[in-house]
Amino acid sequence: MNRRKQGAEGEALAARYLEQQGYTILQHNYRYGRGEIDLVAREGNELVFVEVKLRRSTRLGDPEEAVTPAKQNQIRRVAEGYYYEHQIERQTCRFDVVAITYRNGTPHIRLLRDAFS
């Protein structure tokens, strides 16, 4: 499976999971500049920027390990762009990570709330 298909699959799984947890998905694949945020959502009064990581195995580590400090900085910059484009001035937000790992063909989903600030 190519990376684009795998990414779309992970984002679809994550969106369904988050909706089951009470999130409202506002946007998929929000782009600003050269960066992208997989999902923009709302949970209660909080805006949530979600990075989705899917791994078919943990041979290279857990999925969330791929959200490096450099990736976190990129996500923050794109989130600032979201605030700017949507003219949001006073709104709390957080950054969540959805880590998906396949075991025996079955996806296992973990939600890391407020994974970084």
N, C-alpha and C positions, 0 to 999 in steps of 0.2 A: 504494500500500500504506500503510495507516495505521501510526502509530508503534508501537502495541502489537504488531501482527503483525510488523513489522520487528524489534522488540526480541526477540520470541520466536524468530524465525528466527535472529537473530544469536546468541542464547544457545544454541540447539540446535547450531548450527555450532561454536561455541566449545567446548561440552561434549564433542562428538565429537572435536574436535581435541585437547583437553587429555587425554582418555582415551587417545588414540593416543600421546601424549607420556609416558604413565605416571602421570597424575594419577588420583585417585579422586574423583569428584564426590560430595560429601556432601549438598549442598542447593542447590536452585534458588530464586532470588528470596527470600532470607532478609530478613524485615522486622523492624525494631526501631524503635519510635517512628515518626517520619515518614520514615525512611530505608530504603533497600533496597540489598542487595548482590546482584549478579546470580548469582554462583556462589560457593559455599564448597566448597573442595576440600582434598585432602591430597596432598602429593607427598613421599614418604619420611616423615620424622618431622615435616615442617613443615605447618602449617595455612596455606592460601592463600586469600585473599579476592580474587575476580576481578571486575573491571569489564569489561564487554563494550561495545564501541562499533562500530557498523556504519554505513558511509556508502555510498550508491549512487554518489557521485562525490566527488572531492576539491576540488570548486569552493569549498567552505567550509573547506577545510583537511583535514588528516589526522584520522582518527577519534580518535586519542589526545589530540589538542589539546583535545578537549571535556572531558577529565579535569582540570579547573581546580583550583587550590588550594582553592577552596570545596567542590568535589565531593570532593576528597581528604579534607578534614576531615569531611565527612558520612560517607564510607565508614569512616573511623577510628572515628567515634562508633558506627556500626552494628556494627563489629567488636567494640568494647568491650561492646556489648549481647549479642553472640553469646557472648563469654567469660562474661559474667554469667549469662545464661540456661542455659548448658551447664555451669556451675560449673567452668570451666577456670581453673586457677591458674598452672601453669607449662607453657607451650607456646609455642614460637617460632612466629612467623607472618610473612608477607610479603604485599605487595599487588602483584598482577600485573594487567596490562591486556591484553586481547585486542582487537586492532584489525583490523576486517574492511573491506576495500574491494572493491567490485565493479569489474571491468574486463571489458568485452565480455560481460557476463552471468555471469562466473565470479568466485566469491569468492576473494580473496587474504587469507590470515590471517597476522597477525604477532603473536607473543607477546612482550610486554615484561615480562620477569621483574623482580621487585623494582622496579617502576616508580616507586614513591615509598615513603617510610618514615613 
